Amino acid sequence: MTNINQTVWRLLAQDLSIQKNLKKGLINVRGLAKYLIETYSLRASLDAVISAIRRFENSETFKDEEKLSKEIFKDCVFFTKNHMACLTIRLDSEIGKLEDVFSKTRKNFRLIRAKKYSKIIIDQPYLERLIELFKKEDIIEVQKNLSELRIVLEKESPEMIGVLSKITNEIAMHNVPIVEIISCLPDTLVYVKEDDTLRAHQAIMELTK
């Protein structure tokens, strides 16, 4: 029983939409149990899975996380900026060349360096000038017409567990693909296509309710 409880709780914890609908009483628990068994090939009886779901609903962890989530997002503020672009380049490109552009776009310049590539997010009017700084063979991808959603959390502490997952899950529930995400708490920067800005905006609003 312990193992099936842990399995079911893990599955429920990963699905924000199920959590929200459980809280609102909109989900038939028996139907949800059947869905979990069939979707994840759970080796457990229907009654055992139903019991695990009930335990999840009544668990202090679930209640505490819901309370903490409200505390974290209730006073957050967020800003939207359109007309952004993202340039992906090879990691060994000469990043030092960015200094000239950076000095003129300090407020809206993001640099992400990973193992293989670097990404530069910048105001789109500066994109062509940025592209000129690098060799053609070093440029992997150019993405235009992006929106930046900057979410600023009022509360900043080690207790902010699962903040990113709550943000990304809520946006996914609104069927919005995330182009890029940068976290530097209390700020979280989410980049989506401009056509998806309204739905992404609505998703963030849902977190603040």
Buried (B, 14 or more C-beta within 10 A) or exposed (E): EEEBBEBBBEBBBEBBEBBBEBEEEEBEBEEBBBBBBEEEEBEBEEEBBBBBBEBBBEEEEBEEBEEBBEEBBEEBEBEBBEBBBBBBBBEEBEBEEBEEBBEEBEEBBBEBEEEEBBBBBBBBEBBEEBBEBBEEEBBBEBBEEBBBBBBBBEBEEEEBEBBBEBBBBBBBBBEBEBBBBBEEBBEBBBBBBBEBBEBBBEBBEBBEE
